[in-house]
Each structure stands twice: as C-alpha cells, then as structure tokens.
Amino acid sequence: MRVTSRVAQLGVAGLTATLATFAVAAPAFAAPPANDTFAGAVAIGALPFTATQDTSEATTDADDTQANEACGAPALDASVWYTVTPATDQAVLVDVSQSNYSAGVLVVTGTPGTFELVTCGPGAVAFEAFSGTAYHLLIIDDQLDGTGNGGTLNLSVSEAPPPPVVDVTVNPTARFDPRTGSATVSGMISCVGQVDFAFLDVELRQQVGRFVVFGVGSMEVACDGVSRPWSVEIFPDFGGKFAGGKAASVTFAVACGPVFCGFDFEERIVKLSRR
C-alpha cells in the first residue's frame, strides 16, 4: 500500500507539472493591431515620420478591398492604415522597402465608400499633397515574394525632393555636312537639382525635294546649375541627307531625381547652312 500510494502521489505530481508546462508553453492568440482598420488609422504628425510595426496579425476587410479597386494590387494581406494631413503643399514620399516582407502602399483620399486613389505601388510611392487634405495610407503585403502574412513593417514618410529644374534653348541656325548628310543642332542648357540622370534628345525633320529626311540625336547633360552650350549631331534615319534650308526641330531635355523628373522642350524652325 505504501508503494502504491507513493506511485500514485508521483503520478498526480507529474500530471500537475505536465499541465503546468502546457499552460506556460501554450501560445496566446495575438489580436490584430489597432490600425488594422480604417477607423483605427495612425495619425502622422510632422514629417519626417518613421514607424516599425508587426503586421503579422493584421487582416483585410471590405474597406481595404474598395481602396484597391482602382489600383489592382495582387494581394491585400496584413493591411494596416496610417493618415497624413500636410500643413503645406508638398511632395510626400512613402517608403516601405526596408520591411522584411514584400510591402506595398496605396494612397487614397475620402472615406470608405468614396475612396479616390491617389497612387499605389510596391516598395515606395510619391505624390503631390495639398495642405489640409487627409491622405490615407494603406500598407499591404502584396505577396510579390510569394508569401504572406506580413512581418516587420518599416515605414518612412518624408517630404520628397523636388524635381530638377531644366531649361533648354535652341539656336536659330544649324549646320549640315553635305558629305555625310548629317546636321548639327546647338543651343544652351541649364539644370539645377538633385539628379540621378539627365539627357537631351533632338528630333530634326526636313523636306528635301519629294522626300522627308528625319533623324534623332541625343547627349547626356550635366546638372550643376551652370548654363552651358550644347550641340548634337543628327544622322538621317532613312538614307537621305539633310541639306541647306529650313528644318523643323523638337528638342527635349529631361532630368530625373530620386523621385520626380523635370522636363523642358522647344520646337523651333532652324536654318541649315553648310558646315
């Protein structure tokens, strides 16, 4: 009896310990984050703004789906909401590219049922924002990496750098080479701002007898705020030759920064003379 009682006591004690272990190890079911819905959107104050958030328990509802109607994101997993209302007109950059999952951004105005899409895209988006307008940011797991549901969101909202300012002019006279049939158009160009790349394209069209001679030339452009001369040699595309006389030119200047591009163009009739 004593041995039996001892075994029974050990059995009860062991069972109690096992149950206690399960009680400690059993995971608690996490609730969705407070900004899982439009009504709980986190209000963003002054820019720049950054936030890190676990979105693995976030869900998707009808408001998310309606916001996506004009965007067409492939998935809306783990969606959370933020709202930014700029005090001044400015360009806003929303970046979620440093998250540990494939995060995307939808920007809408209005309220559920009347959402209007401003922009959307994977990784980062930028848009022109107006003072006093509430812009609602829906951050999603778009599953472009093949998996859901969310993870660690790293959100950055900041004022986007402005587009570069580029200005181009075209000289009224140009030169042609009767031997090669090429033409050289020139002018002045200036570019100011933060630039990743900048270039100049020139189209030239001339009626020569019964035929139209056409060609395009291009060059890279420095963007350092200095106004400097440019010249582009243009070779005909279709075997003809540029000749003396008038020709129609269209010159495009493009300078692109981290977010936006700046543009300028000039249409001008130029007089071709022998080089």
C-alpha positions as CSV (number, residue, x, y, z in Angstrom):
1,M,0.0,0.0,0.0
2,R,2.8,2.4,0.8
3,V,4.5,1.7,-2.5
4,T,1.2,2.1,-4.4
5,S,0.4,5.3,-2.6
6,R,3.9,6.7,-3.4
7,V,3.5,5.9,-7.1
8,A,0.0,7.5,-7.1
9,Q,1.4,10.6,-5.5
10,L,4.2,10.8,-8.0
11,G,1.7,10.4,-10.8
12,V,-0.5,13.2,-9.6
13,A,2.5,15.4,-9.1
14,G,3.8,14.6,-12.6
15,L,0.5,15.3,-14.2
16,T,0.2,18.6,-12.4
17,A,3.7,19.5,-13.6
18,T,2.9,18.5,-17.1
19,L,-0.3,20.5,-17.1
20,A,1.6,23.5,-15.8
21,T,4.2,23.1,-18.5
22,F,1.5,23.1,-21.2
23,A,-0.1,26.1,-19.6
24,V,3.1,28.1,-19.8
25,A,4.0,26.9,-23.3
26,A,0.6,27.4,-24.9
27,P,0.8,30.4,-27.2
28,A,-1.6,33.3,-26.8
29,F,-3.5,34.3,-29.8
30,A,-2.5,37.9,-30.7
31,A,-5.1,40.4,-31.6
32,P,-5.0,42.4,-34.8
33,P,-3.2,45.8,-34.5
34,A,-5.2,48.9,-33.6
35,N,-4.7,50.3,-37.1
36,D,-5.9,47.2,-38.8
37,T,-9.0,49.1,-39.9
38,F,-9.6,52.5,-41.5
39,A,-11.2,53.7,-38.3
40,G,-8.0,53.0,-36.3
41,A,-5.6,54.7,-38.7
42,V,-2.5,56.1,-37.0
43,A,-2.3,59.9,-37.5
44,I,1.1,61.0,-38.7
45,G,2.2,64.4,-37.4
46,A,5.2,66.4,-38.6
47,L,7.4,64.9,-41.3
48,P,9.7,63.1,-41.4
49,F,7.9,60.2,-39.7
50,T,9.1,56.6,-39.2
51,A,7.5,53.6,-37.6
52,T,8.2,49.9,-37.1
53,Q,5.3,47.6,-36.7
54,D,4.5,43.9,-36.5
55,T,1.8,43.3,-39.1
56,S,1.6,39.5,-38.9
57,E,-1.8,39.5,-37.2
58,A,-3.3,42.3,-39.4
59,T,-6.3,41.4,-41.5
60,T,-8.2,42.6,-44.6
61,D,-11.7,43.9,-44.8
62,A,-14.1,45.5,-47.3
63,D,-12.6,49.0,-46.9
64,D,-9.2,47.6,-48.0
65,T,-10.8,45.9,-51.0
66,Q,-12.6,49.1,-52.0
67,A,-9.4,51.1,-51.8
68,N,-7.7,48.6,-54.1
69,E,-10.4,48.7,-56.8
70,A,-8.6,51.4,-58.8
71,C,-5.1,50.1,-58.0
72,G,-5.4,46.3,-58.6
73,A,-2.7,45.2,-56.1
74,P,-2.3,41.4,-56.4
75,A,-3.0,40.8,-52.7
76,L,-4.0,42.8,-49.6
77,D,-2.6,40.7,-46.8
78,A,-1.6,42.2,-43.4
79,S,-3.0,45.6,-44.2
80,V,-2.7,48.5,-41.8
81,W,-3.7,52.2,-42.1
82,Y,-2.0,55.5,-41.5
83,T,-3.1,59.0,-42.3
84,V,-1.1,62.1,-43.1
85,T,-2.5,65.6,-43.4
86,P,0.2,68.1,-44.6
87,A,0.1,71.6,-43.3
88,T,1.6,72.9,-46.5
89,D,1.5,71.9,-50.2
90,Q,4.4,69.5,-50.7
91,A,5.5,66.3,-52.3
92,V,5.3,63.3,-50.0
93,L,7.4,60.1,-50.2
94,V,6.1,56.9,-48.5
95,D,8.8,54.2,-48.3
96,V,8.2,50.6,-47.0
97,S,11.0,49.0,-49.0
98,Q,13.0,48.2,-45.8
99,S,10.3,45.9,-44.4
100,N,11.2,42.2,-44.1
101,Y,8.4,41.2,-46.5
102,S,7.1,42.5,-49.9
103,A,5.2,45.5,-48.7
104,G,3.2,47.9,-50.9
105,V,1.4,51.2,-50.5
106,L,-2.0,52.5,-51.6
107,V,-2.7,56.2,-51.0
108,V,-6.4,57.3,-51.1
109,T,-8.5,60.3,-50.1
110,G,-12.1,60.4,-49.0
111,T,-13.8,57.9,-46.7
112,P,-15.0,54.2,-47.1
113,G,-17.4,54.0,-50.0
114,T,-16.0,57.2,-51.6
115,F,-12.3,56.5,-51.8
116,E,-10.3,58.1,-54.6
117,L,-7.0,56.6,-55.5
118,V,-4.0,59.0,-55.5
119,T,-1.2,56.5,-56.2
120,C,-0.1,53.0,-55.4
121,G,2.9,50.7,-55.9
122,P,5.3,48.3,-54.4
123,G,8.2,49.4,-52.1
124,A,7.7,53.2,-52.3
125,V,5.4,55.8,-53.8
126,A,5.5,59.6,-54.1
127,F,2.7,62.1,-54.6
128,E,1.9,65.8,-54.6
129,A,0.0,66.5,-51.4
130,F,-2.2,69.6,-50.8
131,S,-2.5,71.5,-47.5
132,G,-5.3,70.3,-45.3
133,T,-6.2,67.2,-47.3
134,A,-6.1,63.9,-45.4
135,Y,-4.2,61.2,-47.3
136,H,-4.8,57.7,-46.1
137,L,-2.0,55.2,-46.4
138,L,-2.9,51.5,-46.7
139,I,0.2,49.4,-46.2
140,I,-0.2,45.9,-47.5
141,D,1.6,42.6,-48.0
142,D,1.3,42.3,-51.8
143,Q,2.8,38.8,-51.8
144,L,5.1,39.6,-54.6
145,D,7.7,37.5,-52.8
146,G,5.2,34.6,-52.9
147,T,4.3,34.6,-49.2
148,G,2.1,36.3,-46.6
149,N,1.1,37.3,-43.9
150,G,3.1,40.5,-43.3
151,G,6.0,40.7,-40.9
152,T,8.1,43.6,-39.6
153,L,6.9,46.8,-41.4
154,N,9.5,49.6,-41.6
155,L,7.6,52.7,-42.7
156,S,9.1,56.1,-43.6
157,V,7.1,59.1,-44.6
158,S,9.0,62.2,-45.6
159,E,8.9,65.2,-47.9
160,A,10.1,64.1,-51.3
161,P,12.9,66.0,-53.0
162,P,11.5,68.4,-55.7
163,P,12.0,67.6,-59.4
164,P,15.1,69.1,-61.0
165,V,14.7,72.3,-63.0
166,V,16.0,72.1,-66.5
167,D,15.9,74.8,-69.2
168,V,16.9,74.4,-72.8
169,T,17.1,76.8,-75.8
170,V,17.9,76.1,-79.5
171,N,19.9,78.4,-81.7
172,P,18.1,79.6,-84.9
173,T,20.8,78.3,-87.2
174,A,22.3,74.8,-87.6
175,R,24.9,73.2,-89.7
176,F,24.8,70.4,-92.2
177,D,27.6,68.2,-93.7
178,P,26.9,67.7,-97.5
179,R,29.3,64.7,-97.5
180,T,27.6,62.6,-94.7
181,G,24.2,64.3,-94.8
182,S,24.2,64.9,-91.0
183,A,23.1,68.1,-89.3
184,T,24.3,69.6,-86.1
185,V,21.8,71.5,-83.9
186,S,23.0,73.6,-80.9
187,G,21.8,75.8,-78.1
188,M,22.1,76.4,-74.3
189,I,21.0,74.3,-71.4
190,S,21.0,74.5,-67.6
191,C,19.9,72.1,-65.0
192,V,19.6,72.5,-61.2
193,G,18.6,70.0,-58.5
194,Q,19.3,66.5,-57.2
195,V,19.7,64.3,-60.3
196,D,20.2,60.7,-61.0
197,F,20.5,61.2,-64.8
198,A,19.8,63.9,-67.3
199,F,19.8,63.9,-71.1
200,L,18.8,65.8,-74.2
201,D,17.1,64.4,-77.3
202,V,16.8,66.3,-80.6
203,E,14.5,65.4,-83.5
204,L,15.0,67.1,-86.9
205,R,12.7,66.9,-89.9
206,Q,13.3,68.4,-93.3
207,Q,11.6,68.4,-96.6
208,V,14.2,67.7,-99.3
209,G,12.6,67.5,-102.8
210,R,9.9,64.9,-102.7
211,F,11.3,63.2,-99.5
212,V,11.2,63.9,-95.8
213,V,14.5,63.5,-94.1
214,F,14.3,62.6,-90.4
215,G,16.8,61.9,-87.7
216,V,17.2,61.9,-83.9
217,G,20.3,62.6,-81.8
218,S,21.0,62.7,-78.0
219,M,23.5,63.5,-75.4
220,E,24.0,63.3,-71.6
221,V,23.6,66.6,-69.6
222,A,25.5,67.8,-66.5
223,C,23.2,69.1,-63.8
224,D,25.3,71.5,-61.8
225,G,23.4,74.8,-62.2
226,V,25.7,76.1,-64.8
227,S,24.3,77.3,-68.1
228,R,26.4,75.9,-70.9
229,P,26.3,75.4,-74.7
230,W,25.3,72.0,-76.2
231,S,25.4,70.6,-79.7
232,V,24.1,67.3,-81.1
233,E,24.9,65.8,-84.5
234,I,21.9,64.1,-86.1
235,F,22.2,61.5,-88.8
236,P,19.3,60.7,-91.2
237,D,17.4,57.5,-90.4
238,F,16.2,56.6,-93.9
239,G,19.2,57.0,-96.1
240,G,18.5,60.6,-97.2
241,K,20.7,63.6,-96.4
242,F,20.0,66.9,-94.7
243,A,20.6,69.9,-96.9
244,G,20.6,73.6,-96.9
245,G,17.3,75.4,-96.0
246,K,14.8,75.2,-93.2
247,A,14.2,72.3,-91.0
248,A,11.8,71.6,-88.0
249,S,13.4,70.7,-84.7
250,V,12.0,69.5,-81.5
251,T,14.4,69.4,-78.5
252,F,13.5,67.6,-75.3
253,A,15.5,68.0,-72.0
254,V,14.9,65.5,-69.2
255,A,16.4,65.4,-65.7
256,C,15.3,62.8,-63.2
257,G,16.0,62.8,-59.5
258,P,15.3,60.1,-56.8
259,V,11.5,60.6,-57.1
260,F,10.5,63.1,-59.8
261,C,11.7,64.2,-63.2
262,G,11.9,67.7,-64.6
263,F,11.2,68.4,-68.3
264,D,11.6,71.2,-70.8
265,F,11.3,71.3,-74.6
266,E,11.5,73.7,-77.5
267,E,10.1,73.5,-81.0
268,R,11.9,75.6,-83.5
269,I,12.4,76.1,-87.2
270,V,16.2,76.2,-87.8
271,K,18.1,77.3,-90.9
272,L,20.6,74.7,-92.0
273,S,23.8,76.1,-93.6
274,R,26.9,74.3,-94.9
275,R,29.4,73.3,-92.3
